[in-house]
Amino acid sequence: MNFIAFLIIGALAGWIAGNIMKGKGFGLLGNIVVGIVGAFLGGFLFGLLGLASFGFIGSLITATVGAIVLIYVVSLIKRS
């Protein structure tokens, strides 16, 4: 059950981040990938800041913040 929750959080976080940063999502598979990578990045960044998140909503926020940072960094790399 944890794996399915991980995929759901990844998909939601990728979709939310895509809507915030680009104005549209990346498709189901793209949202999942962006959300999962964002979850790892967000967890790392939150750890550096001394923040912790708990539960579904906390995980979703962490993954979304990480996905937003990921999309931002990728857009900077694409511009140069």
N, CA, C, O and CB atoms as a CASP TS submission, in Angstrom:
PFRMAT TS
TARGET T0000
AUTHOR 0000-0000-0000
METHOD Language model
MODEL 1
PARENT N/A
ATOM      1  N   MET     1       0.820  -1.193   0.000  1.00  0.00           N
ATOM      2  CA  MET     1       0.000   0.000   0.000  1.00  0.00           C
ATOM      3  C   MET     1       0.870   1.265   0.000  1.00  0.00           C
ATOM      4  O   MET     1       0.458   2.276  -0.570  1.00  0.00           O
ATOM      5  CB  MET     1      -0.936  -0.006   1.209  1.00  0.00           C
ATOM      6  N   ASN     2       2.039   1.242   0.611  1.00  0.00           N
ATOM      7  CA  ASN     2       2.898   2.412   0.634  1.00  0.00           C
ATOM      8  C   ASN     2       3.361   2.813  -0.755  1.00  0.00           C
ATOM      9  O   ASN     2       3.479   4.001  -1.054  1.00  0.00           O
ATOM     10  CB  ASN     2       4.088   2.159   1.513  1.00  0.00           C
ATOM     11  N   PHE     3       3.625   1.819  -1.614  1.00  0.00           N
ATOM     12  CA  PHE     3       4.073   2.115  -2.975  1.00  0.00           C
ATOM     13  C   PHE     3       2.988   2.848  -3.752  1.00  0.00           C
ATOM     14  O   PHE     3       3.283   3.782  -4.498  1.00  0.00           O
ATOM     15  CB  PHE     3       4.467   0.822  -3.706  1.00  0.00           C
ATOM     16  N   ILE     4       1.747   2.438  -3.587  1.00  0.00           N
ATOM     17  CA  ILE     4       0.637   3.089  -4.283  1.00  0.00           C
ATOM     18  C   ILE     4       0.464   4.521  -3.764  1.00  0.00           C
ATOM     19  O   ILE     4       0.234   5.443  -4.547  1.00  0.00           O
ATOM     20  CB  ILE     4      -0.678   2.277  -4.099  1.00  0.00           C
ATOM     21  N   ALA     5       0.574   4.705  -2.453  1.00  0.00           N
ATOM     22  CA  ALA     5       0.489   6.054  -1.885  1.00  0.00           C
ATOM     23  C   ALA     5       1.628   6.921  -2.404  1.00  0.00           C
ATOM     24  O   ALA     5       1.430   8.103  -2.684  1.00  0.00           O
ATOM     25  CB  ALA     5       0.520   6.000  -0.344  1.00  0.00           C
ATOM     26  N   PHE     6       2.825   6.339  -2.535  1.00  0.00           N
ATOM     27  CA  PHE     6       3.985   7.052  -3.069  1.00  0.00           C
ATOM     28  C   PHE     6       3.708   7.523  -4.492  1.00  0.00           C
ATOM     29  O   PHE     6       4.024   8.660  -4.840  1.00  0.00           O
ATOM     30  CB  PHE     6       5.239   6.155  -3.037  1.00  0.00           C
ATOM     31  N   LEU     7       3.121   6.660  -5.316  1.00  0.00           N
ATOM     32  CA  LEU     7       2.789   7.034  -6.699  1.00  0.00           C
ATOM     33  C   LEU     7       1.709   8.108  -6.743  1.00  0.00           C
ATOM     34  O   LEU     7       1.776   9.028  -7.558  1.00  0.00           O
ATOM     35  CB  LEU     7       2.328   5.804  -7.487  1.00  0.00           C
ATOM     36  N   ILE     8       0.720   7.993  -5.871  1.00  0.00           N
ATOM     37  CA  ILE     8      -0.357   8.987  -5.836  1.00  0.00           C
ATOM     38  C   ILE     8       0.190  10.348  -5.423  1.00  0.00           C
ATOM     39  O   ILE     8      -0.132  11.365  -6.037  1.00  0.00           O
ATOM     40  CB  ILE     8      -1.476   8.546  -4.870  1.00  0.00           C
ATOM     41  N   ILE     9       1.018  10.363  -4.379  1.00  0.00           N
ATOM     42  CA  ILE     9       1.616  11.627  -3.938  1.00  0.00           C
ATOM     43  C   ILE     9       2.491  12.204  -5.041  1.00  0.00           C
ATOM     44  O   ILE     9       2.454  13.408  -5.296  1.00  0.00           O
ATOM     45  CB  ILE     9       2.443  11.423  -2.649  1.00  0.00           C
ATOM     46  N   GLY    10       3.283  11.352  -5.700  1.00  0.00           N
ATOM     47  CA  GLY    10       4.126  11.807  -6.801  1.00  0.00           C
ATOM     48  C   GLY    10       3.319  12.405  -7.933  1.00  0.00           C
ATOM     49  O   GLY    10       3.671  13.460  -8.459  1.00  0.00           O
ATOM     50  N   ALA    11       2.242  11.741  -8.311  1.00  0.00           N
ATOM     51  CA  ALA    11       1.401  12.236  -9.398  1.00  0.00           C
ATOM     52  C   ALA    11       0.753  13.565  -9.025  1.00  0.00           C
ATOM     53  O   ALA    11       0.734  14.497  -9.829  1.00  0.00           O
ATOM     54  CB  ALA    11       0.323  11.206  -9.753  1.00  0.00           C
ATOM     55  N   LEU    12       0.226  13.653  -7.815  1.00  0.00           N
ATOM     56  CA  LEU    12      -0.408  14.905  -7.382  1.00  0.00           C
ATOM     57  C   LEU    12       0.607  16.040  -7.281  1.00  0.00           C
ATOM     58  O   LEU    12       0.345  17.156  -7.728  1.00  0.00           O
ATOM     59  CB  LEU    12      -1.105  14.710  -6.029  1.00  0.00           C
ATOM     60  N   ALA    13       1.761  15.751  -6.694  1.00  0.00           N
ATOM     61  CA  ALA    13       2.784  16.792  -6.543  1.00  0.00           C
ATOM     62  C   ALA    13       3.279  17.267  -7.901  1.00  0.00           C
ATOM     63  O   ALA    13       3.457  18.468  -8.103  1.00  0.00           O
ATOM     64  CB  ALA    13       3.963  16.273  -5.706  1.00  0.00           C
ATOM     65  N   GLY    14       3.505  16.348  -8.838  1.00  0.00           N
ATOM     66  CA  GLY    14       3.932  16.721 -10.183  1.00  0.00           C
ATOM     67  C   GLY    14       2.890  17.556 -10.899  1.00  0.00           C
ATOM     68  O   GLY    14       3.220  18.521 -11.588  1.00  0.00           O
ATOM     69  N   TRP    15       1.629  17.179 -10.733  1.00  0.00           N
ATOM     70  CA  TRP    15       0.539  17.918 -11.371  1.00  0.00           C
ATOM     71  C   TRP    15       0.424  19.324 -10.793  1.00  0.00           C
ATOM     72  O   TRP    15       0.288  20.296 -11.537  1.00  0.00           O
ATOM     73  CB  TRP    15      -0.789  17.167 -11.203  1.00  0.00           C
ATOM     74  N   ILE    16       0.479  19.433  -9.454  1.00  0.00           N
ATOM     75  CA  ILE    16       0.382  20.742  -8.804  1.00  0.00           C
ATOM     76  C   ILE    16       1.560  21.623  -9.223  1.00  0.00           C
ATOM     77  O   ILE    16       1.378  22.789  -9.575  1.00  0.00           O
ATOM     78  CB  ILE    16       0.342  20.587  -7.260  1.00  0.00           C
ATOM     79  N   ALA    17       2.761  21.063  -9.183  1.00  0.00           N
ATOM     80  CA  ALA    17       3.953  21.836  -9.558  1.00  0.00           C
ATOM     81  C   ALA    17       3.894  22.249 -11.023  1.00  0.00           C
ATOM     82  O   ALA    17       4.267  23.370 -11.369  1.00  0.00           O
ATOM     83  CB  ALA    17       5.232  21.020  -9.292  1.00  0.00           C
ATOM     84  N   GLY    18       3.428  21.354 -11.882  1.00  0.00           N
ATOM     85  CA  GLY    18       3.292  21.685 -13.299  1.00  0.00           C
ATOM     86  C   GLY    18       2.316  22.814 -13.525  1.00  0.00           C
ATOM     87  O   GLY    18       2.544  23.681 -14.368  1.00  0.00           O
ATOM     88  N   ASN    19       1.231  22.808 -12.778  1.00  0.00           N
ATOM     89  CA  ASN    19       0.252  23.886 -12.904  1.00  0.00           C
ATOM     90  C   ASN    19       0.793  25.204 -12.372  1.00  0.00           C
ATOM     91  O   ASN    19       0.500  26.264 -12.927  1.00  0.00           O
ATOM     92  CB  ASN    19      -1.028  23.521 -12.170  1.00  0.00           C
ATOM     93  N   ILE    20       1.563  25.151 -11.322  1.00  0.00           N
ATOM     94  CA  ILE    20       2.120  26.380 -10.746  1.00  0.00           C
ATOM     95  C   ILE    20       3.212  26.954 -11.651  1.00  0.00           C
ATOM     96  O   ILE    20       3.254  28.163 -11.881  1.00  0.00           O
ATOM     97  CB  ILE    20       2.687  26.109  -9.334  1.00  0.00           C
ATOM     98  N   MET    21       4.083  26.103 -12.160  1.00  0.00           N
ATOM     99  CA  MET    21       5.261  26.578 -12.894  1.00  0.00           C
ATOM    100  C   MET    21       5.038  26.768 -14.390  1.00  0.00           C
ATOM    101  O   MET    21       5.606  27.692 -14.973  1.00  0.00           O
ATOM    102  CB  MET    21       6.384  25.624 -12.695  1.00  0.00           C
ATOM    103  N   LYS    22       4.251  25.944 -15.013  1.00  0.00           N
ATOM    104  CA  LYS    22       4.083  26.025 -16.468  1.00  0.00           C
ATOM    105  C   LYS    22       2.661  26.363 -16.885  1.00  0.00           C
ATOM    106  O   LYS    22       2.430  26.771 -18.023  1.00  0.00           O
ATOM    107  CB  LYS    22       4.488  24.722 -17.103  1.00  0.00           C
ATOM    108  N   GLY    23       1.733  26.204 -16.001  1.00  0.00           N
ATOM    109  CA  GLY    23       0.351  26.425 -16.356  1.00  0.00           C
ATOM    110  C   GLY    23      -0.356  25.181 -16.862  1.00  0.00           C
ATOM    111  O   GLY    23      -1.534  25.239 -17.214  1.00  0.00           O
ATOM    112  N   LYS    24       0.349  24.054 -16.904  1.00  0.00           N
ATOM    113  CA  LYS    24      -0.264  22.783 -17.300  1.00  0.00           C
ATOM    114  C   LYS    24       0.566  21.645 -16.720  1.00  0.00           C
ATOM    115  O   LYS    24       1.700  21.849 -16.286  1.00  0.00           O
ATOM    116  CB  LYS    24      -0.369  22.660 -18.861  1.00  0.00           C
ATOM    117  N   GLY    25       0.000  20.465 -16.717  1.00  0.00           N
ATOM    118  CA  GLY    25       0.703  19.303 -16.190  1.00  0.00           C
ATOM    119  C   GLY    25       1.618  18.691 -17.238  1.00  0.00           C
ATOM    120  O   GLY    25       1.773  19.226 -18.336  1.00  0.00           O
ATOM    121  N   PHE    26       2.223  17.557 -16.883  1.00  0.00           N
ATOM    122  CA  PHE    26       3.157  16.873 -17.777  1.00  0.00           C
ATOM    123  C   PHE    26       2.618  15.535 -18.254  1.00  0.00           C
ATOM    124  O   PHE    26       3.382  14.736 -18.796  1.00  0.00           O
ATOM    125  CB  PHE    26       4.485  16.666 -17.083  1.00  0.00           C
ATOM    126  N   GLY    27       1.348  15.265 -18.077  1.00  0.00           N
ATOM    127  CA  GLY    27       0.811  13.945 -18.362  1.00  0.00           C
ATOM    128  C   GLY    27       1.001  13.069 -17.132  1.00  0.00           C
ATOM    129  O   GLY    27       1.800  13.402 -16.256  1.00  0.00           O
ATOM    130  N   LEU    28       0.292  11.975 -17.053  1.00  0.00           N
ATOM    131  CA  LEU    28       0.310  11.140 -15.855  1.00  0.00           C
ATOM    132  C   LEU    28       1.703  10.637 -15.520  1.00  0.00           C
ATOM    133  O   LEU    28       2.156  10.782 -14.384  1.00  0.00           O
ATOM    134  CB  LEU    28      -0.622   9.969 -16.028  1.00  0.00           C
ATOM    135  N   LEU    29       2.384  10.050 -16.482  1.00  0.00           N
ATOM    136  CA  LEU    29       3.717   9.501 -16.222  1.00  0.00           C
ATOM    137  C   LEU    29       4.716  10.609 -15.902  1.00  0.00           C
ATOM    138  O   LEU    29       5.532  10.460 -14.992  1.00  0.00           O
ATOM    139  CB  LEU    29       4.204   8.687 -17.426  1.00  0.00           C
ATOM    140  N   GLY    30       4.661  11.707 -16.634  1.00  0.00           N
ATOM    141  CA  GLY    30       5.548  12.834 -16.361  1.00  0.00           C
ATOM    142  C   GLY    30       5.314  13.425 -14.982  1.00  0.00           C
ATOM    143  O   GLY    30       6.266  13.771 -14.283  1.00  0.00           O
ATOM    144  N   ASN    31       4.035  13.543 -14.582  1.00  0.00           N
ATOM    145  CA  ASN    31       3.712  14.051 -13.249  1.00  0.00           C
ATOM    146  C   ASN    31       4.272  13.142 -12.159  1.00  0.00           C
ATOM    147  O   ASN    31       4.805  13.616 -11.156  1.00  0.00           O
ATOM    148  CB  ASN    31       2.196  14.191 -13.087  1.00  0.00           C
ATOM    149  N   ILE    32       4.147  11.839 -12.366  1.00  0.00           N
ATOM    150  CA  ILE    32       4.658  10.892 -11.373  1.00  0.00           C
ATOM    151  C   ILE    32       6.174  11.026 -11.245  1.00  0.00           C
ATOM    152  O   ILE    32       6.702  11.071 -10.134  1.00  0.00           O
ATOM    153  CB  ILE    32       4.276   9.443 -11.756  1.00  0.00           C
ATOM    154  N   VAL    33       6.868  11.088 -12.369  1.00  0.00           N
ATOM    155  CA  VAL    33       8.331  11.190 -12.343  1.00  0.00           C
ATOM    156  C   VAL    33       8.767  12.503 -11.689  1.00  0.00           C
ATOM    157  O   VAL    33       9.637  12.501 -10.818  1.00  0.00           O
ATOM    158  CB  VAL    33       8.907  11.089 -13.774  1.00  0.00           C
ATOM    159  N   VAL    34       8.173  13.615 -12.101  1.00  0.00           N
ATOM    160  CA  VAL    34       8.520  14.915 -11.519  1.00  0.00           C
ATOM    161  C   VAL    34       8.199  14.928 -10.029  1.00  0.00           C
ATOM    162  O   VAL    34       8.981  15.449  -9.234  1.00  0.00           O
ATOM    163  CB  VAL    34       7.765  16.056 -12.240  1.00  0.00           C
ATOM    164  N   GLY    35       7.072  14.367  -9.646  1.00  0.00           N
ATOM    165  CA  GLY    35       6.679  14.330  -8.238  1.00  0.00           C
ATOM    166  C   GLY    35       7.587  13.457  -7.396  1.00  0.00           C
ATOM    167  O   GLY    35       7.922  13.826  -6.271  1.00  0.00           O
ATOM    168  N   ILE    36       7.996  12.300  -7.917  1.00  0.00           N
ATOM    169  CA  ILE    36       8.872  11.402  -7.157  1.00  0.00           C
ATOM    170  C   ILE    36      10.254  12.019  -6.990  1.00  0.00           C
ATOM    171  O   ILE    36      10.806  12.016  -5.890  1.00  0.00           O
ATOM    172  CB  ILE    36       8.984  10.033  -7.854  1.00  0.00           C
ATOM    173  N   VAL    37      10.813  12.546  -8.068  1.00  0.00           N
ATOM    174  CA  VAL    37      12.117  13.209  -7.959  1.00  0.00           C
ATOM    175  C   VAL    37      11.986  14.431  -7.044  1.00  0.00           C
ATOM    176  O   VAL    37      12.880  14.713  -6.246  1.00  0.00           O
ATOM    177  CB  VAL    37      12.653  13.630  -9.369  1.00  0.00           C
ATOM    178  N   GLY    38      10.884  15.141  -7.165  1.00  0.00           N
ATOM    179  CA  GLY    38      10.631  16.286  -6.301  1.00  0.00           C
ATOM    180  C   GLY    38      10.496  15.897  -4.838  1.00  0.00           C
ATOM    181  O   GLY    38      10.890  16.659  -3.956  1.00  0.00           O
ATOM    182  N   ALA    39       9.945  14.724  -4.573  1.00  0.00           N
ATOM    183  CA  ALA    39       9.822  14.257  -3.189  1.00  0.00           C
ATOM    184  C   ALA    39      11.199  14.054  -2.564  1.00  0.00           C
ATOM    185  O   ALA    39      11.426  14.434  -1.415  1.00  0.00           O
ATOM    186  CB  ALA    39       9.014  12.947  -3.129  1.00  0.00           C
ATOM    187  N   PHE    40      12.108  13.458  -3.316  1.00  0.00           N
ATOM    188  CA  PHE    40      13.464  13.278  -2.801  1.00  0.00           C
ATOM    189  C   PHE    40      14.157  14.627  -2.619  1.00  0.00           C
ATOM    190  O   PHE    40      14.797  14.866  -1.595  1.00  0.00           O
ATOM    191  CB  PHE    40      14.283  12.383  -3.747  1.00  0.00           C
ATOM    192  N   LEU    41      14.028  15.499  -3.603  1.00  0.00           N
ATOM    193  CA  LEU    41      14.643  16.823  -3.525  1.00  0.00           C
ATOM    194  C   LEU    41      14.037  17.637  -2.384  1.00  0.00           C
ATOM    195  O   LEU    41      14.761  18.285  -1.628  1.00  0.00           O
ATOM    196  CB  LEU    41      14.477  17.570  -4.856  1.00  0.00           C
ATOM    197  N   GLY    42      12.723  17.605  -2.259  1.00  0.00           N
ATOM    198  CA  GLY    42      12.051  18.324  -1.184  1.00  0.00           C
ATOM    199  C   GLY    42      12.445  17.800   0.189  1.00  0.00           C
ATOM    200  O   GLY    42      12.661  18.581   1.116  1.00  0.00           O
ATOM    201  N   GLY    43      12.538  16.482   0.323  1.00  0.00           N
ATOM    202  CA  GLY    43      12.974  15.899   1.588  1.00  0.00           C
ATOM    203  C   GLY    43      14.379  16.336   1.946  1.00  0.00           C
ATOM    204  O   GLY    43      14.667  16.622   3.108  1.00  0.00           O
ATOM    205  N   PHE    44      15.259  16.390   0.951  1.00  0.00           N
ATOM    206  CA  PHE    44      16.632  16.836   1.169  1.00  0.00           C
ATOM    207  C   PHE    44      16.656  18.300   1.593  1.00  0.00           C
ATOM    208  O   PHE    44      17.328  18.660   2.559  1.00  0.00           O
ATOM    209  CB  PHE    44      17.474  16.633  -0.100  1.00  0.00           C
ATOM    210  N   LEU    45      15.922  19.144   0.869  1.00  0.00           N
ATOM    211  CA  LEU    45      15.896  20.577   1.179  1.00  0.00           C
ATOM    212  C   LEU    45      15.268  20.854   2.542  1.00  0.00           C
ATOM    213  O   LEU    45      15.764  21.687   3.299  1.00  0.00           O
ATOM    214  CB  LEU    45      15.134  21.334   0.099  1.00  0.00           C
ATOM    215  N   PHE    46      14.175  20.154   2.854  1.00  0.00           N
ATOM    216  CA  PHE    46      13.534  20.337   4.156  1.00  0.00           C
ATOM    217  C   PHE    46      14.475  19.904   5.265  1.00  0.00           C
ATOM    218  O   PHE    46      14.510  20.527   6.326  1.00  0.00           O
ATOM    219  CB  PHE    46      12.215  19.546   4.234  1.00  0.00           C
ATOM    220  N   GLY    47      15.244  18.833   5.031  1.00  0.00           N
ATOM    221  CA  GLY    47      16.219  18.376   6.015  1.00  0.00           C
ATOM    222  C   GLY    47      17.307  19.414   6.251  1.00  0.00           C
ATOM    223  O   GLY    47      17.726  19.630   7.388  1.00  0.00           O
ATOM    224  N   LEU    48      17.762  20.054   5.186  1.00  0.00           N
ATOM    225  CA  LEU    48      18.769  21.106   5.327  1.00  0.00           C
ATOM    226  C   LEU    48      18.242  22.288   6.142  1.00  0.00           C
ATOM    227  O   LEU    48      18.989  22.929   6.880  1.00  0.00           O
ATOM    228  CB  LEU    48      19.223  21.585   3.950  1.00  0.00           C
ATOM    229  N   LEU    49      16.960  22.562   5.998  1.00  0.00           N
ATOM    230  CA  LEU    49      16.347  23.679   6.709  1.00  0.00           C
ATOM    231  C   LEU    49      15.869  23.300   8.106  1.00  0.00           C
ATOM    232  O   LEU    49      15.411  24.159   8.860  1.00  0.00           O
ATOM    233  CB  LEU    49      15.190  24.217   5.911  1.00  0.00           C
ATOM    234  N   GLY    50      15.972  22.030   8.453  1.00  0.00           N
ATOM    235  CA  GLY    50      15.523  21.571   9.760  1.00  0.00           C
ATOM    236  C   GLY    50      14.024  21.419   9.870  1.00  0.00           C
ATOM    237  O   GLY    50      13.479  21.424  10.974  1.00  0.00           O
ATOM    238  N   LEU    51      13.345  21.284   8.738  1.00  0.00           N
ATOM    239  CA  LEU    51      11.893  21.122   8.726  1.00  0.00           C
ATOM    240  C   LEU    51      11.543  19.646   8.592  1.00  0.00           C
ATOM    241  O   LEU    51      12.309  18.863   8.031  1.00  0.00           O
ATOM    242  CB  LEU    51      11.255  21.937   7.575  1.00  0.00           C
ATOM    243  N   ALA    52      10.388  19.280   9.110  1.00  0.00           N
ATOM    244  CA  ALA    52       9.906  17.911   8.989  1.00  0.00           C
ATOM    245  C   ALA    52       8.436  17.945   8.585  1.00  0.00           C
ATOM    246  O   ALA    52       7.715  18.888   8.910  1.00  0.00           O
ATOM    247  CB  ALA    52      10.103  17.126  10.321  1.00  0.00           C
ATOM    248  N   SER    53       8.006  16.922   7.885  1.00  0.00           N
ATOM    249  CA  SER    53       6.605  16.827   7.489  1.00  0.00           C
ATOM    250  C   SER    53       6.096  15.438   7.845  1.00  0.00           C
ATOM    251  O   SER    53       6.836  14.454   7.805  1.00  0.00           O
ATOM    252  CB  SER    53       6.425  17.117   5.965  1.00  0.00           C
ATOM    253  N   PHE    54       4.835  15.383   8.189  1.00  0.00           N
ATOM    254  CA  PHE    54       4.235  14.124   8.604  1.00  0.00           C
ATOM    255  C   PHE    54       2.891  13.939   7.912  1.00  0.00           C
ATOM    256  O   PHE    54       2.180  14.909   7.650  1.00  0.00           O
ATOM    257  CB  PHE    54       4.067  14.076  10.134  1.00  0.00           C
ATOM    258  N   GLY    55       2.555  12.710   7.623  1.00  0.00           N
ATOM    259  CA  GLY    55       1.269  12.387   7.056  1.00  0.00           C
ATOM    260  C   GLY    55       1.200  12.647   5.557  1.00  0.00           C
ATOM    261  O   GLY    55       2.181  13.035   4.922  1.00  0.00           O
ATOM    262  N   PHE    56       0.023  12.423   5.020  1.00  0.00           N
ATOM    263  CA  PHE    56      -0.206  12.558   3.582  1.00  0.00           C
ATOM    264  C   PHE    56      -0.014  13.991   3.115  1.00  0.00           C
ATOM    265  O   PHE    56       0.668  14.240   2.122  1.00  0.00           O
ATOM    266  CB  PHE    56      -1.604  12.083   3.224  1.00  0.00           C
ATOM    267  N   ILE    57      -0.619  14.936   3.836  1.00  0.00           N
ATOM    268  CA  ILE    57      -0.545  16.341   3.436  1.00  0.00           C
ATOM    269  C   ILE    57       0.885  16.852   3.532  1.00  0.00           C
ATOM    270  O   ILE    57       1.345  17.566   2.641  1.00  0.00           O
ATOM    271  CB  ILE    57      -1.474  17.201   4.305  1.00  0.00           C
ATOM    272  N   GLY    58       1.590  16.500   4.592  1.00  0.00           N
ATOM    273  CA  GLY    58       2.979  16.922   4.740  1.00  0.00           C
ATOM    274  C   GLY    58       3.859  16.360   3.639  1.00  0.00           C
ATOM    275  O   GLY    58       4.725  17.059   3.111  1.00  0.00           O
ATOM    276  N   SER    59       3.640  15.103   3.293  1.00  0.00           N
ATOM    277  CA  SER    59       4.400  14.495   2.196  1.00  0.00           C
ATOM    278  C   SER    59       4.078  15.154   0.872  1.00  0.00           C
ATOM    279  O   SER    59       4.965  15.364   0.045  1.00  0.00           O
ATOM    280  CB  SER    59       4.117  13.001   2.111  1.00  0.00           C
ATOM    281  N   LEU    60       2.817  15.481   0.667  1.00  0.00           N
ATOM    282  CA  LEU    60       2.405  16.145  -0.569  1.00  0.00           C
ATOM    283  C   LEU    60       3.038  17.535  -0.672  1.00  0.00           C
ATOM    284  O   LEU    60       3.490  17.930  -1.747  1.00  0.00           O
ATOM    285  CB  LEU    60       0.867  16.251  -0.637  1.00  0.00           C
ATOM    286  N   ILE    61       3.072  18.268   0.425  1.00  0.00           N
ATOM    287  CA  ILE    61       3.679  19.605   0.416  1.00  0.00           C
ATOM    288  C   ILE    61       5.170  19.502   0.141  1.00  0.00           C
ATOM    289  O   ILE    61       5.707  20.256  -0.670  1.00  0.00           O
ATOM    290  CB  ILE    61       3.432  20.330   1.758  1.00  0.00           C
ATOM    291  N   THR    62       5.845  18.569   0.816  1.00  0.00           N
ATOM    292  CA  THR    62       7.279  18.375   0.605  1.00  0.00           C
ATOM    293  C   THR    62       7.579  18.022  -0.837  1.00  0.00           C
ATOM    294  O   THR    62       8.483  18.598  -1.442  1.00  0.00           O
ATOM    295  CB  THR    62       7.812  17.288   1.527  1.00  0.00           C
ATOM    296  N   ALA    63       6.827  17.076  -1.398  1.00  0.00           N
ATOM    297  CA  ALA    63       7.041  16.658  -2.786  1.00  0.00           C
ATOM    298  C   ALA    63       6.733  17.786  -3.753  1.00  0.00           C
ATOM    299  O   ALA    63       7.435  17.947  -4.751  1.00  0.00           O
ATOM    300  CB  ALA    63       6.182  15.440  -3.118  1.00  0.00           C
ATOM    301  N   THR    64       5.709  18.563  -3.482  1.00  0.00           N
ATOM    302  CA  THR    64       5.345  19.674  -4.364  1.00  0.00           C
ATOM    303  C   THR    64       6.416  20.753  -4.363  1.00  0.00           C
ATOM    304  O   THR    64       6.786  21.265  -5.420  1.00  0.00           O
ATOM    305  CB  THR    64       4.003  20.272  -3.944  1.00  0.00           C
ATOM    306  N   VAL    65       6.917  21.103  -3.182  1.00  0.00           N
ATOM    307  CA  VAL    65       7.990  22.103  -3.099  1.00  0.00           C
ATOM    308  C   VAL    65       9.220  21.603  -3.850  1.00  0.00           C
ATOM    309  O   VAL    65       9.840  22.355  -4.602  1.00  0.00           O
ATOM    310  CB  VAL    65       8.347  22.411  -1.616  1.00  0.00           C
ATOM    311  N   GLY    66       9.570  20.344  -3.649  1.00  0.00           N
ATOM    312  CA  GLY    66      10.717  19.783  -4.363  1.00  0.00           C
ATOM    313  C   GLY    66      10.507  19.764  -5.864  1.00  0.00           C
ATOM    314  O   GLY    66      11.435  20.038  -6.626  1.00  0.00           O
ATOM    315  N   ALA    67       9.295  19.444  -6.296  1.00  0.00           N
ATOM    316  CA  ALA    67       8.994  19.409  -7.730  1.00  0.00           C
ATOM    317  C   ALA    67       9.048  20.808  -8.331  1.00  0.00           C
ATOM    318  O   ALA    67       9.503  20.974  -9.463  1.00  0.00           O
ATOM    319  CB  ALA    67       7.612  18.783  -7.976  1.00  0.00           C
ATOM    320  N   ILE    68       8.596  21.808  -7.598  1.00  0.00           N
ATOM    321  CA  ILE    68       8.671  23.189  -8.077  1.00  0.00           C
ATOM    322  C   ILE    68      10.129  23.604  -8.241  1.00  0.00           C
ATOM    323  O   ILE    68      10.497  24.210  -9.247  1.00  0.00           O
ATOM    324  CB  ILE    68       7.942  24.148  -7.105  1.00  0.00           C
ATOM    325  N   VAL    69      10.957  23.278  -7.249  1.00  0.00           N
ATOM    326  CA  VAL    69      12.387  23.595  -7.345  1.00  0.00           C
ATOM    327  C   VAL    69      13.007  22.870  -8.530  1.00  0.00           C
ATOM    328  O   VAL    69      13.803  23.451  -9.268  1.00  0.00           O
ATOM    329  CB  VAL    69      13.124  23.214  -6.041  1.00  0.00           C
ATOM    330  N   LEU    70      12.648  21.611  -8.715  1.00  0.00           N
ATOM    331  CA  LEU    70      13.168  20.823  -9.838  1.00  0.00           C
ATOM    332  C   LEU    70      12.798  21.456 -11.175  1.00  0.00           C
ATOM    333  O   LEU    70      13.659  21.607 -12.043  1.00  0.00           O
ATOM    334  CB  LEU    70      12.635  19.388  -9.775  1.00  0.00           C
ATOM    335  N   ILE    71      11.548  21.823 -11.352  1.00  0.00           N
ATOM    336  CA  ILE    71      11.101  22.433 -12.603  1.00  0.00           C
ATOM    337  C   ILE    71      11.811  23.766 -12.827  1.00  0.00           C
ATOM    338  O   ILE    71      12.183  24.090 -13.955  1.00  0.00           O
ATOM    339  CB  ILE    71       9.570  22.635 -12.592  1.00  0.00           C
ATOM    340  N   TYR    72      11.999  24.532 -11.767  1.00  0.00           N
ATOM    341  CA  TYR    72      12.684  25.819 -11.875  1.00  0.00           C
ATOM    342  C   TYR    72      14.134  25.628 -12.320  1.00  0.00           C
ATOM    343  O   TYR    72      14.606  26.328 -13.216  1.00  0.00           O
ATOM    344  CB  TYR    72      12.635  26.567 -10.531  1.00  0.00           C
ATOM    345  N   VAL    73      14.838  24.685 -11.698  1.00  0.00           N
ATOM    346  CA  VAL    73      16.228  24.437 -12.041  1.00  0.00           C
ATOM    347  C   VAL    73      16.342  23.930 -13.481  1.00  0.00           C
ATOM    348  O   VAL    73      17.230  24.357 -14.219  1.00  0.00           O
ATOM    349  CB  VAL    73      16.850  23.426 -11.063  1.00  0.00           C
ATOM    350  N   VAL    74      15.466  23.041 -13.873  1.00  0.00           N
ATOM    351  CA  VAL    74      15.482  22.527 -15.253  1.00  0.00           C
ATOM    352  C   VAL    74      15.213  23.645 -16.244  1.00  0.00           C
ATOM    353  O   VAL    74      15.830  23.687 -17.308  1.00  0.00           O
ATOM    354  CB  VAL    74      14.441  21.404 -15.432  1.00  0.00           C
ATOM    355  N   SER    75      14.295  24.559 -15.911  1.00  0.00           N
ATOM    356  CA  SER    75      14.012  25.677 -16.831  1.00  0.00           C
ATOM    357  C   SER    75      15.214  26.612 -16.941  1.00  0.00           C
ATOM    358  O   SER    75      15.467  27.168 -18.010  1.00  0.00           O
ATOM    359  CB  SER    75      12.772  26.469 -16.358  1.00  0.00           C
ATOM    360  N   LEU    76      15.964  26.792 -15.836  1.00  0.00           N
ATOM    361  CA  LEU    76      17.177  27.608 -15.908  1.00  0.00           C
ATOM    362  C   LEU    76      18.231  26.959 -16.796  1.00  0.00           C
ATOM    363  O   LEU    76      18.911  27.639 -17.565  1.00  0.00           O
ATOM    364  CB  LEU    76      17.747  27.839 -14.508  1.00  0.00           C
ATOM    365  N   ILE    77      18.359  25.655 -16.688  1.00  0.00           N
ATOM    366  CA  ILE    77      19.343  24.925 -17.507  1.00  0.00           C
ATOM    367  C   ILE    77      18.947  24.976 -18.974  1.00  0.00           C
ATOM    368  O   ILE    77      19.808  25.128 -19.841  1.00  0.00           O
ATOM    369  CB  ILE    77      19.469  23.453 -17.041  1.00  0.00           C
ATOM    370  N   LYS    78      17.658  24.851 -19.264  1.00  0.00           N
ATOM    371  CA  LYS    78      17.193  24.873 -20.652  1.00  0.00           C
ATOM    372  C   LYS    78      17.426  26.240 -21.307  1.00  0.00           C
ATOM    373  O   LYS    78      17.681  26.311 -22.510  1.00  0.00           O
ATOM    374  CB  LYS    78      15.706  24.513 -20.713  1.00  0.00           C
ATOM    375  N   ARG    79      17.343  27.309 -20.535  1.00  0.00           N
ATOM    376  CA  ARG    79      17.522  28.656 -21.085  1.00  0.00           C
ATOM    377  C   ARG    79      18.948  28.919 -21.530  1.00  0.00           C
ATOM    378  O   ARG    79      19.185  29.633 -22.505  1.00  0.00           O
ATOM    379  CB  ARG    79      17.117  29.690 -20.065  1.00  0.00           C
ATOM    380  N   SER    80      19.899  28.337 -20.808  1.00  0.00           N
ATOM    381  CA  SER    80      21.305  28.638 -21.141  1.00  0.00           C
ATOM    382  C   SER    80      21.877  27.719 -22.174  1.00  0.00           C
ATOM    383  O   SER    80      23.042  27.857 -22.546  1.00  0.00           O
ATOM    384  CB  SER    80      22.154  28.571 -19.918  1.00  0.00           C
TER
END
